[in-house]
Amino acid sequence: MDIITGNVGWIEVICGPMFSGKSEELIRRLRRAMIARKRVEVFKPTIDNRYSDNEIVSHGDLRMHSQVVSNATEITERIDWRSEVIGIDEANFMGPQLVDVAQRLADSGKQVIVSGLDTDYLGRPFAPIPDLLAQAESITKTLAICVRCGNPAKHTQRLRGSDDLIVVGAADMYEARCRRCFEPGIPKQTELEFVKAKLKEKS
């Protein structure tokens, strides 16, 4: 049974492309809650095991222990309802049920802090983040640095791999790109570099 506290709950969403510091910001907020002696629980999806099986890890290697769940509904089954602050990383892998779960947690008086990609490798809105943005009391949009030109980057560029929507990877498979340098989908970089090399040989 849910424990309803006298506190007012709310939802905070941290969104943006890869390499923009989303997980780092999530960890910072959760650590502040711990310093304030609040009871904190952290969750991440099973699919995200790039750096650790049981920690959320930023690309800068900040780490925090987390519980691993296969879907959003499992959070409500695993949570200690005495907890006051709930952190959820890589929310874009949690599925559409996360919206209802986050609402339920906030309605029960909890501070829910969610981090995830807001667009996919084609530049489209990445569910369930857009729906969470509509329900959130607080939204933080983080930007990365475009590796091509150095401008603020809002896109995640997939460099190789399949056309599947969800392909877990890091710097070897993705990079941050600005609006101008972003190529929706998977760019033919190898082919372009080959053509450039041939033209250079002829000149």
Secondary structure, 3 states (H helix, E strand, C coil): CCCCCCCCCEEEEEEECCCCCHHHHHHHHHHHHHHCCCCEEEEEECCCCCCCCCEEECCCCCEEECEEECCCHHHHHHCCCCCCEEEECCHHHCCCHHHHHHHHHHHCCCEEEEEEECECCCCCECCCHHHHHHHCCEEEECCEECCCCCCEECEEEECCCCCCCCCCCCCCCEEEECCCCCCCCCCCHHHHHHHHHHHHHHC
